Amino acid sequence: MFGRARALVGLAVARVAGRLRIAPQRVLLSLLGVALAIGLMVAVSGVSLGLASESVIESEGVDYWVVPEQSNVESIAVSAGGLQLGDVHATSAEIARDDRVDYATPVLLELVPVRDRGTGERTYVLAAGIVPEAGAEVLGLSASSLEPGDPYYANGSYGGRFTGEVVLNDAAASVTNASAGESLSLARERNRTLSVTNVSTGGGQTAGGTVPVMVMHLSELQSLTGATGGDSADQLLVSTNDRSVRASLAGRYPGTTVVTRSGISAQQVSSSNLPLAVAVAAFVSAVVVGVLFVTTLMGLEVSADRRQLGALAAIGYSNRSRSLLVASETVLITMIGGVVGIGVGLLGIAGVNRLGLAVFGVDAVAVFEPFLAGYALLVTLLIGLVGAAYPVLLSRRTDVLEVLS
């Protein structure tokens, strides 16, 4: 039994080789259809792997955020009795001394009550306290208009100069009726006022619109909210172009995790369902397109080959043997197309990465892992087995007397 099957597979290989020499059009079209389908699947799966592995960075800088493990890294959460990081000024300064790091800053997120300049009513704004550096950006807001450093911290004494500088987003400027160059009154601190240095777009989006946000010096927000004890903050932002920095951050604080992001408003969290959805869509598309190509073109090939199938039946080949022969030819042609498709997918991944780098400054949109090749071959085999059903059915319907008469 196995000897006959091997002989039929060998005959299938010989027949496919003969077609490629004599009349290759339909065979090559079948190969091309499968190769394109598998190539697309490999390329899109590479993109989904890039999303899942957090390799997609939306700028040239690779931002890392150090957050407590128990915190919710899928959203920006205001601290409400949750775990925080301590001694953040000294830690961020130590990290920033690394030549691979552009800047490092703690981030404290708190709701701060301020007075509407027009009505005097209390309204709440999400304040992000940072240590401003050149090029620093948090919540989509640039901190370039803030005085660099953190003068009020004064080496931990919290007795330095209180600048009161803040940057507002459009939503915060709207709810407070404040513009650049104007001052804001705090609802709880009558002896403190804030000075608006700039108003720009940015801030997190919710179903109700943009969140009112202001960025200010960390020590000043700590003083206003009672977070000076222990020099606390919610997260640490490290901006770098070198991904090797992540390993040195992992053990910086016990009980923390390092999350890759490009700004706090553009999180890339691997728990998202998007990578899986992209991969499933690529799989379904590849199977559907591949099966349609194989079924149609191999069906035409069988119809054109009815004389040879009839001759095989006349010399004693049973329906089962002829079906196995046609199925073997179909799967063989499909597998060749799948191998070509892996190469097409590699070119697609390289092209996507090149396009991402040229247009968006992203150098790793898609990644290729070795198991993708095995995955592609398994999908190709599935396409071949499913696509062989129709050609096999046509071969079994061949009337020997009719085709040989």
C-alpha beads as a LAMMPS data file, in Angstrom:
LAMMPS data file: protein, C-alpha beads

405 atoms
404 bonds

1 atom types
1 bond types

-500.0 500.0 xlo xhi
-500.0 500.0 ylo yhi
-500.0 500.0 zlo zhi

Masses

1 110.0

Atoms # bond

1 1 1 0.000 0.000 0.000
2 1 1 2.713 2.465 1.005
3 1 1 4.801 1.404 -1.985
4 1 1 1.941 2.202 -4.360
5 1 1 1.386 5.573 -2.665
6 1 1 5.077 6.450 -3.056
7 1 1 4.925 5.444 -6.716
8 1 1 1.863 7.635 -7.295
9 1 1 3.561 10.596 -5.586
10 1 1 6.627 10.028 -7.771
11 1 1 4.427 9.991 -10.854
12 1 1 2.787 13.232 -9.654
13 1 1 6.223 14.864 -9.381
14 1 1 7.108 13.725 -12.897
15 1 1 3.789 14.984 -14.312
16 1 1 4.204 18.409 -12.647
17 1 1 7.784 18.667 -13.966
18 1 1 6.531 17.776 -17.444
19 1 1 3.828 20.432 -17.328
20 1 1 6.367 23.053 -16.300
21 1 1 8.392 22.200 -19.414
22 1 1 5.546 21.812 -21.923
23 1 1 2.565 23.957 -20.833
24 1 1 3.474 25.862 -17.653
25 1 1 0.841 28.624 -17.792
26 1 1 -1.788 27.213 -15.422
27 1 1 0.797 25.695 -13.074
28 1 1 2.657 28.997 -12.807
29 1 1 -0.590 30.874 -12.198
30 1 1 -1.419 28.454 -9.389
31 1 1 2.064 28.947 -7.913
32 1 1 1.732 32.716 -8.196
33 1 1 -1.688 32.775 -6.541
34 1 1 -0.548 30.702 -3.580
35 1 1 2.742 32.624 -3.303
36 1 1 0.969 35.973 -3.158
37 1 1 -1.545 34.722 -0.584
38 1 1 1.151 33.203 1.644
39 1 1 3.453 36.172 1.158
40 1 1 0.723 38.557 2.258
41 1 1 -0.037 36.381 5.265
42 1 1 3.628 36.259 6.308
43 1 1 4.034 40.028 5.945
44 1 1 0.853 40.849 7.865
45 1 1 1.689 38.258 10.523
46 1 1 5.070 39.967 10.869
47 1 1 3.274 43.245 11.531
48 1 1 1.066 41.570 14.146
49 1 1 4.182 40.126 15.805
50 1 1 5.656 43.600 15.841
51 1 1 2.555 44.901 17.600
52 1 1 2.469 42.047 20.090
53 1 1 6.158 42.355 20.960
54 1 1 5.896 46.126 21.430
55 1 1 8.554 46.694 18.773
56 1 1 6.451 49.332 17.019
57 1 1 7.738 52.707 18.147
58 1 1 5.987 55.799 16.827
59 1 1 9.081 58.010 16.801
60 1 1 12.832 57.723 16.486
61 1 1 13.123 57.664 20.276
62 1 1 12.375 54.495 22.205
63 1 1 10.484 55.524 25.354
64 1 1 10.409 53.217 28.348
65 1 1 8.087 53.599 31.297
66 1 1 8.844 52.020 34.669
67 1 1 5.521 51.394 36.449
68 1 1 4.426 49.350 39.497
69 1 1 3.341 45.827 38.549
70 1 1 -0.031 46.225 40.267
71 1 1 -0.871 49.380 38.321
72 1 1 -2.915 49.292 35.136
73 1 1 -0.489 49.878 32.296
74 1 1 -3.253 49.812 29.696
75 1 1 -4.525 53.272 30.630
76 1 1 -3.433 56.478 32.252
77 1 1 -4.701 56.210 35.801
78 1 1 -4.646 58.989 38.367
79 1 1 -2.983 57.923 41.602
80 1 1 -5.569 57.103 44.256
81 1 1 -3.829 55.233 47.027
82 1 1 -2.046 52.909 44.606
83 1 1 1.605 51.949 44.635
84 1 1 4.118 54.665 43.793
85 1 1 7.854 54.902 43.207
86 1 1 10.093 56.586 45.800
87 1 1 13.257 58.689 45.686
88 1 1 12.468 59.481 42.067
89 1 1 14.621 62.607 41.648
90 1 1 17.843 60.780 42.531
91 1 1 16.886 57.671 40.545
92 1 1 15.986 59.575 37.381
93 1 1 19.195 61.626 37.635
94 1 1 21.233 58.427 37.903
95 1 1 19.476 56.918 34.874
96 1 1 20.004 60.130 32.880
97 1 1 23.772 59.883 33.394
98 1 1 23.784 56.832 31.103
99 1 1 25.191 57.937 27.733
100 1 1 22.504 55.918 25.945
101 1 1 19.688 57.936 27.575
102 1 1 18.474 61.274 26.161
103 1 1 16.596 62.199 29.310
104 1 1 14.827 60.547 32.245
105 1 1 12.065 62.055 34.322
106 1 1 9.600 60.910 36.980
107 1 1 5.921 61.465 36.220
108 1 1 3.369 62.204 38.928
109 1 1 -0.296 62.258 37.873
110 1 1 -2.786 64.054 40.108
111 1 1 -6.120 65.851 39.784
112 1 1 -5.641 69.465 40.811
113 1 1 -8.567 71.851 41.538
114 1 1 -8.154 75.280 39.935
115 1 1 -10.398 78.334 39.607
116 1 1 -12.119 79.313 36.377
117 1 1 -10.722 82.764 35.525
118 1 1 -14.118 83.949 34.375
119 1 1 -16.550 82.547 36.944
120 1 1 -14.270 81.630 39.839
121 1 1 -15.831 78.179 39.988
122 1 1 -13.721 75.166 40.891
123 1 1 -12.737 72.840 38.065
124 1 1 -10.339 69.888 37.963
125 1 1 -7.376 69.455 35.652
126 1 1 -5.141 66.388 35.328
127 1 1 -1.661 67.607 36.287
128 1 1 1.477 65.779 35.167
129 1 1 4.516 66.657 37.259
130 1 1 7.867 66.088 35.528
131 1 1 11.467 67.296 35.601
132 1 1 11.571 69.259 32.308
133 1 1 14.425 68.625 29.916
134 1 1 15.068 69.685 26.342
135 1 1 12.741 67.731 24.056
136 1 1 10.678 66.254 26.907
137 1 1 7.066 65.533 25.995
138 1 1 4.342 64.063 28.191
139 1 1 0.700 63.444 27.307
140 1 1 1.428 64.927 23.897
141 1 1 2.437 68.262 25.443
142 1 1 5.923 69.702 24.981
143 1 1 7.639 70.900 28.164
144 1 1 10.096 73.150 26.287
145 1 1 8.462 76.326 27.634
146 1 1 9.081 75.221 31.242
147 1 1 12.314 76.113 33.017
148 1 1 14.690 73.111 32.766
149 1 1 15.333 71.138 35.922
150 1 1 13.315 71.302 39.124
151 1 1 14.431 74.379 41.129
152 1 1 11.851 74.052 43.909
153 1 1 13.174 70.568 44.808
154 1 1 16.464 72.094 46.018
155 1 1 18.199 68.757 46.699
156 1 1 15.240 67.459 48.671
157 1 1 14.560 70.497 50.864
158 1 1 11.560 71.679 48.815
159 1 1 12.589 75.187 49.723
160 1 1 13.812 76.460 46.376
161 1 1 12.185 78.902 43.979
162 1 1 8.555 78.062 43.157
163 1 1 8.190 78.863 39.436
164 1 1 4.471 78.064 39.124
165 1 1 4.941 77.415 35.411
166 1 1 2.411 75.184 33.640
167 1 1 1.660 74.138 30.073
168 1 1 -2.045 73.665 29.290
169 1 1 -3.697 71.699 26.525
170 1 1 -6.657 73.155 24.633
171 1 1 -9.183 71.381 26.861
172 1 1 -7.611 72.716 30.065
173 1 1 -7.412 76.237 28.632
174 1 1 -11.094 75.997 27.719
175 1 1 -12.362 74.838 31.125
176 1 1 -10.256 77.432 32.974
177 1 1 -10.677 80.304 30.449
178 1 1 -6.893 80.797 30.554
179 1 1 -4.446 81.738 27.831
180 1 1 -0.667 81.832 27.554
181 1 1 0.819 84.535 29.753
182 1 1 -2.113 84.527 32.206
183 1 1 -2.223 83.164 35.741
184 1 1 -4.362 80.478 37.368
185 1 1 -5.556 80.369 40.971
186 1 1 -5.505 77.130 42.896
187 1 1 -8.707 76.213 44.710
188 1 1 -6.895 74.896 47.807
189 1 1 -3.742 77.056 47.884
190 1 1 -4.615 80.719 48.182
191 1 1 -1.001 81.781 48.450
192 1 1 0.012 79.963 45.281
193 1 1 -0.726 80.849 41.664
194 1 1 0.261 79.191 38.432
195 1 1 1.588 80.911 35.336
196 1 1 0.528 79.568 31.924
197 1 1 3.616 79.503 29.704
198 1 1 2.023 77.850 26.679
199 1 1 -1.226 76.347 25.360
200 1 1 -1.054 73.515 22.808
201 1 1 -2.930 70.465 21.604
202 1 1 -2.529 67.109 23.332
203 1 1 -3.909 65.055 26.201
204 1 1 -5.677 61.736 26.495
205 1 1 -8.903 61.050 24.624
206 1 1 -12.063 59.696 26.268
207 1 1 -15.618 59.109 25.095
208 1 1 -16.453 62.603 26.379
209 1 1 -13.584 64.318 24.536
210 1 1 -10.061 65.433 25.387
211 1 1 -8.960 65.294 29.030
212 1 1 -7.979 68.729 30.462
213 1 1 -4.246 68.414 31.146
214 1 1 -1.461 70.620 32.448
215 1 1 2.260 69.823 32.703
216 1 1 4.324 71.369 35.501
217 1 1 7.446 70.849 37.610
218 1 1 7.389 67.647 39.644
219 1 1 8.406 69.096 43.010
220 1 1 5.783 71.820 42.769
221 1 1 3.034 69.265 42.102
222 1 1 4.395 67.114 44.929
223 1 1 4.154 70.111 47.256
224 1 1 0.603 70.929 46.189
225 1 1 -0.624 67.342 46.610
226 1 1 1.366 66.200 49.663
227 1 1 3.686 63.818 47.793
228 1 1 6.961 65.296 49.077
229 1 1 7.394 62.572 51.697
230 1 1 9.537 59.900 50.107
231 1 1 9.869 61.929 46.891
232 1 1 7.059 59.939 45.235
233 1 1 5.872 59.631 41.634
234 1 1 3.691 57.214 39.697
235 1 1 6.050 56.323 36.855
236 1 1 9.484 56.935 35.370
237 1 1 9.868 57.970 31.727
238 1 1 13.179 57.152 30.028
239 1 1 13.713 58.483 26.503
240 1 1 16.386 56.713 24.474
241 1 1 17.271 55.480 20.991
242 1 1 18.911 52.327 22.361
243 1 1 16.696 49.325 23.194
244 1 1 19.461 47.786 25.337
245 1 1 18.587 50.327 28.040
246 1 1 15.534 48.269 28.929
247 1 1 17.607 45.545 30.607
248 1 1 19.235 48.052 32.976
249 1 1 15.826 49.472 33.939
250 1 1 14.248 46.132 34.799
251 1 1 15.916 45.816 38.196
252 1 1 15.867 49.486 39.126
253 1 1 12.820 49.145 41.390
254 1 1 11.491 45.891 42.913
255 1 1 7.900 45.098 42.012
256 1 1 7.901 47.163 38.821
257 1 1 7.586 46.398 35.126
258 1 1 9.095 48.155 32.102
259 1 1 6.632 49.099 29.366
260 1 1 7.654 50.284 25.904
261 1 1 5.820 53.360 24.727
262 1 1 6.280 56.402 22.531
263 1 1 4.839 59.010 24.839
264 1 1 2.266 58.294 27.495
265 1 1 -0.592 58.997 25.089
266 1 1 0.573 56.335 22.595
267 1 1 0.881 53.147 24.575
268 1 1 1.804 49.869 22.888
269 1 1 0.497 47.176 25.215
270 1 1 0.923 43.532 24.231
271 1 1 -2.315 42.531 25.983
272 1 1 -4.267 44.271 23.231
273 1 1 -6.402 42.058 20.954
274 1 1 -5.291 43.965 17.854
275 1 1 -2.267 41.755 17.004
276 1 1 -4.389 38.607 17.252
277 1 1 -7.129 40.145 15.109
278 1 1 -4.586 41.141 12.442
279 1 1 -3.053 37.655 12.419
280 1 1 -6.448 35.921 12.173
281 1 1 -7.524 38.216 9.323
282 1 1 -4.293 37.427 7.462
283 1 1 -4.809 33.678 7.961
284 1 1 -8.414 33.721 6.724
285 1 1 -7.523 35.870 3.704
286 1 1 -4.606 33.624 2.756
287 1 1 -6.686 30.441 2.977
288 1 1 -9.615 31.872 1.002
289 1 1 -7.482 33.401 -1.762
290 1 1 -5.178 30.394 -1.977
291 1 1 -8.006 27.857 -2.142
292 1 1 -9.817 29.856 -4.847
293 1 1 -6.678 30.002 -6.993
294 1 1 -5.828 26.339 -6.534
295 1 1 -9.378 25.081 -7.021
296 1 1 -9.995 27.103 -10.183
297 1 1 -6.682 26.584 -11.959
298 1 1 -6.157 22.956 -10.989
299 1 1 -9.739 22.229 -11.998
300 1 1 -8.932 23.650 -15.433
301 1 1 -5.749 21.570 -15.489
302 1 1 -7.685 18.365 -14.763
303 1 1 -10.240 19.198 -17.460
304 1 1 -7.419 19.670 -19.979
305 1 1 -5.789 16.436 -18.816
306 1 1 -8.822 14.146 -19.193
307 1 1 -7.195 12.081 -21.974
308 1 1 -4.211 11.110 -19.808
309 1 1 -6.478 10.336 -16.848
310 1 1 -8.617 8.179 -19.121
311 1 1 -5.511 6.359 -20.373
312 1 1 -4.454 5.678 -16.767
313 1 1 -7.904 4.285 -16.045
314 1 1 -7.711 2.079 -19.132
315 1 1 -4.436 0.469 -18.007
316 1 1 -5.800 -0.331 -14.584
317 1 1 -5.495 2.748 -12.349
318 1 1 -8.465 2.765 -9.999
319 1 1 -10.507 5.824 -9.036
320 1 1 -8.665 5.908 -5.694
321 1 1 -5.251 5.857 -7.383
322 1 1 -6.206 8.586 -9.841
323 1 1 -7.637 10.687 -6.993
324 1 1 -4.421 10.306 -5.008
325 1 1 -2.429 11.261 -8.097
326 1 1 -4.436 14.454 -8.681
327 1 1 -4.389 15.344 -4.978
328 1 1 -0.608 14.830 -4.854
329 1 1 -0.108 17.088 -7.863
330 1 1 -2.314 19.774 -6.339
331 1 1 -0.578 19.669 -2.940
332 1 1 2.873 19.614 -4.583
333 1 1 2.164 22.689 -6.709
334 1 1 0.652 24.431 -3.686
335 1 1 3.661 23.665 -1.476
336 1 1 6.056 25.036 -4.098
337 1 1 3.933 28.182 -4.148
338 1 1 4.099 28.310 -0.352
339 1 1 7.912 28.172 -0.346
340 1 1 8.000 30.998 -2.881
341 1 1 5.445 32.833 -0.747
342 1 1 7.743 32.761 2.298
343 1 1 10.345 34.599 0.233
344 1 1 7.682 37.074 -0.917
345 1 1 6.679 37.592 2.723
346 1 1 10.281 38.322 3.730
347 1 1 10.487 40.925 0.985
348 1 1 7.151 42.337 2.176
349 1 1 8.399 42.650 5.759
350 1 1 11.553 44.402 4.559
351 1 1 9.454 46.727 2.415
352 1 1 7.067 47.551 5.258
353 1 1 9.968 48.354 7.575
354 1 1 11.643 50.508 4.944
355 1 1 8.383 52.370 4.285
356 1 1 7.766 52.833 8.008
357 1 1 11.254 54.247 8.481
358 1 1 10.940 56.622 5.523
359 1 1 7.433 57.906 6.274
360 1 1 6.988 57.606 10.054
361 1 1 10.527 57.176 11.355
362 1 1 9.653 53.689 12.610
363 1 1 12.437 51.160 12.149
364 1 1 10.674 47.935 13.225
365 1 1 7.071 47.839 12.075
366 1 1 7.198 44.117 11.293
367 1 1 9.422 41.307 12.541
368 1 1 10.180 37.844 11.162
369 1 1 10.499 34.914 13.516
370 1 1 11.644 31.459 12.283
371 1 1 8.386 29.814 13.327
372 1 1 6.600 31.971 10.723
373 1 1 8.138 29.777 8.008
374 1 1 6.718 26.616 9.595
375 1 1 3.376 28.344 10.122
376 1 1 3.318 29.386 6.454
377 1 1 4.043 25.824 5.300
378 1 1 1.243 24.421 7.478
379 1 1 -1.214 26.960 6.047
380 1 1 0.023 26.091 2.552
381 1 1 -0.621 22.401 3.218
382 1 1 -4.125 23.255 4.401
383 1 1 -4.724 25.247 1.212
384 1 1 -3.485 22.331 -0.889
385 1 1 -5.654 19.744 0.884
386 1 1 -8.796 21.873 0.729
387 1 1 -8.104 23.040 -2.816
388 1 1 -7.557 19.443 -4.024
389 1 1 -11.176 18.467 -3.325
390 1 1 -12.617 19.949 -6.521
391 1 1 -9.908 18.675 -8.937
392 1 1 -10.230 15.191 -7.384
393 1 1 -13.993 15.316 -7.867
394 1 1 -13.534 16.236 -11.544
395 1 1 -11.043 13.423 -12.056
396 1 1 -13.472 10.862 -10.623
397 1 1 -16.159 12.036 -13.043
398 1 1 -13.975 11.329 -16.074
399 1 1 -15.713 8.900 -18.455
400 1 1 -12.948 6.614 -19.812
401 1 1 -14.854 5.541 -22.947
402 1 1 -15.820 9.080 -23.764
403 1 1 -12.342 10.588 -23.558
404 1 1 -10.650 7.664 -25.382
405 1 1 -13.173 7.312 -28.192

Bonds

1 1 1 2
2 1 2 3
3 1 3 4
4 1 4 5
5 1 5 6
6 1 6 7
7 1 7 8
8 1 8 9
9 1 9 10
10 1 10 11
11 1 11 12
12 1 12 13
13 1 13 14
14 1 14 15
15 1 15 16
16 1 16 17
17 1 17 18
18 1 18 19
19 1 19 20
20 1 20 21
21 1 21 22
22 1 22 23
23 1 23 24
24 1 24 25
25 1 25 26
26 1 26 27
27 1 27 28
28 1 28 29
29 1 29 30
30 1 30 31
31 1 31 32
32 1 32 33
33 1 33 34
34 1 34 35
35 1 35 36
36 1 36 37
37 1 37 38
38 1 38 39
39 1 39 40
40 1 40 41
41 1 41 42
42 1 42 43
43 1 43 44
44 1 44 45
45 1 45 46
46 1 46 47
47 1 47 48
48 1 48 49
49 1 49 50
50 1 50 51
51 1 51 52
52 1 52 53
53 1 53 54
54 1 54 55
55 1 55 56
56 1 56 57
57 1 57 58
58 1 58 59
59 1 59 60
60 1 60 61
61 1 61 62
62 1 62 63
63 1 63 64
64 1 64 65
65 1 65 66
66 1 66 67
67 1 67 68
68 1 68 69
69 1 69 70
70 1 70 71
71 1 71 72
72 1 72 73
73 1 73 74
74 1 74 75
75 1 75 76
76 1 76 77
77 1 77 78
78 1 78 79
79 1 79 80
80 1 80 81
81 1 81 82
82 1 82 83
83 1 83 84
84 1 84 85
85 1 85 86
86 1 86 87
87 1 87 88
88 1 88 89
89 1 89 90
90 1 90 91
91 1 91 92
92 1 92 93
93 1 93 94
94 1 94 95
95 1 95 96
96 1 96 97
97 1 97 98
98 1 98 99
99 1 99 100
100 1 100 101
101 1 101 102
102 1 102 103
103 1 103 104
104 1 104 105
105 1 105 106
106 1 106 107
107 1 107 108
108 1 108 109
109 1 109 110
110 1 110 111
111 1 111 112
112 1 112 113
113 1 113 114
114 1 114 115
115 1 115 116
116 1 116 117
117 1 117 118
118 1 118 119
119 1 119 120
120 1 120 121
121 1 121 122
122 1 122 123
123 1 123 124
124 1 124 125
125 1 125 126
126 1 126 127
127 1 127 128
128 1 128 129
129 1 129 130
130 1 130 131
131 1 131 132
132 1 132 133
133 1 133 134
134 1 134 135
135 1 135 136
136 1 136 137
137 1 137 138
138 1 138 139
139 1 139 140
140 1 140 141
141 1 141 142
142 1 142 143
143 1 143 144
144 1 144 145
145 1 145 146
146 1 146 147
147 1 147 148
148 1 148 149
149 1 149 150
150 1 150 151
151 1 151 152
152 1 152 153
153 1 153 154
154 1 154 155
155 1 155 156
156 1 156 157
157 1 157 158
158 1 158 159
159 1 159 160
160 1 160 161
161 1 161 162
162 1 162 163
163 1 163 164
164 1 164 165
165 1 165 166
166 1 166 167
167 1 167 168
168 1 168 169
169 1 169 170
170 1 170 171
171 1 171 172
172 1 172 173
173 1 173 174
174 1 174 175
175 1 175 176
176 1 176 177
177 1 177 178
178 1 178 179
179 1 179 180
180 1 180 181
181 1 181 182
182 1 182 183
183 1 183 184
184 1 184 185
185 1 185 186
186 1 186 187
187 1 187 188
188 1 188 189
189 1 189 190
190 1 190 191
191 1 191 192
192 1 192 193
193 1 193 194
194 1 194 195
195 1 195 196
196 1 196 197
197 1 197 198
198 1 198 199
199 1 199 200
200 1 200 201
201 1 201 202
202 1 202 203
203 1 203 204
204 1 204 205
205 1 205 206
206 1 206 207
207 1 207 208
208 1 208 209
209 1 209 210
210 1 210 211
211 1 211 212
212 1 212 213
213 1 213 214
214 1 214 215
215 1 215 216
216 1 216 217
217 1 217 218
218 1 218 219
219 1 219 220
220 1 220 221
221 1 221 222
222 1 222 223
223 1 223 224
224 1 224 225
225 1 225 226
226 1 226 227
227 1 227 228
228 1 228 229
229 1 229 230
230 1 230 231
231 1 231 232
232 1 232 233
233 1 233 234
234 1 234 235
235 1 235 236
236 1 236 237
237 1 237 238
238 1 238 239
239 1 239 240
240 1 240 241
241 1 241 242
242 1 242 243
243 1 243 244
244 1 244 245
245 1 245 246
246 1 246 247
247 1 247 248
248 1 248 249
249 1 249 250
250 1 250 251
251 1 251 252
252 1 252 253
253 1 253 254
254 1 254 255
255 1 255 256
256 1 256 257
257 1 257 258
258 1 258 259
259 1 259 260
260 1 260 261
261 1 261 262
262 1 262 263
263 1 263 264
264 1 264 265
265 1 265 266
266 1 266 267
267 1 267 268
268 1 268 269
269 1 269 270
270 1 270 271
271 1 271 272
272 1 272 273
273 1 273 274
274 1 274 275
275 1 275 276
276 1 276 277
277 1 277 278
278 1 278 279
279 1 279 280
280 1 280 281
281 1 281 282
282 1 282 283
283 1 283 284
284 1 284 285
285 1 285 286
286 1 286 287
287 1 287 288
288 1 288 289
289 1 289 290
290 1 290 291
291 1 291 292
292 1 292 293
293 1 293 294
294 1 294 295
295 1 295 296
296 1 296 297
297 1 297 298
298 1 298 299
299 1 299 300
300 1 300 301
301 1 301 302
302 1 302 303
303 1 303 304
304 1 304 305
305 1 305 306
306 1 306 307
307 1 307 308
308 1 308 309
309 1 309 310
310 1 310 311
311 1 311 312
312 1 312 313
313 1 313 314
314 1 314 315
315 1 315 316
316 1 316 317
317 1 317 318
318 1 318 319
319 1 319 320
320 1 320 321
321 1 321 322
322 1 322 323
323 1 323 324
324 1 324 325
325 1 325 326
326 1 326 327
327 1 327 328
328 1 328 329
329 1 329 330
330 1 330 331
331 1 331 332
332 1 332 333
333 1 333 334
334 1 334 335
335 1 335 336
336 1 336 337
337 1 337 338
338 1 338 339
339 1 339 340
340 1 340 341
341 1 341 342
342 1 342 343
343 1 343 344
344 1 344 345
345 1 345 346
346 1 346 347
347 1 347 348
348 1 348 349
349 1 349 350
350 1 350 351
351 1 351 352
352 1 352 353
353 1 353 354
354 1 354 355
355 1 355 356
356 1 356 357
357 1 357 358
358 1 358 359
359 1 359 360
360 1 360 361
361 1 361 362
362 1 362 363
363 1 363 364
364 1 364 365
365 1 365 366
366 1 366 367
367 1 367 368
368 1 368 369
369 1 369 370
370 1 370 371
371 1 371 372
372 1 372 373
373 1 373 374
374 1 374 375
375 1 375 376
376 1 376 377
377 1 377 378
378 1 378 379
379 1 379 380
380 1 380 381
381 1 381 382
382 1 382 383
383 1 383 384
384 1 384 385
385 1 385 386
386 1 386 387
387 1 387 388
388 1 388 389
389 1 389 390
390 1 390 391
391 1 391 392
392 1 392 393
393 1 393 394
394 1 394 395
395 1 395 396
396 1 396 397
397 1 397 398
398 1 398 399
399 1 399 400
400 1 400 401
401 1 401 402
402 1 402 403
403 1 403 404
404 1 404 405
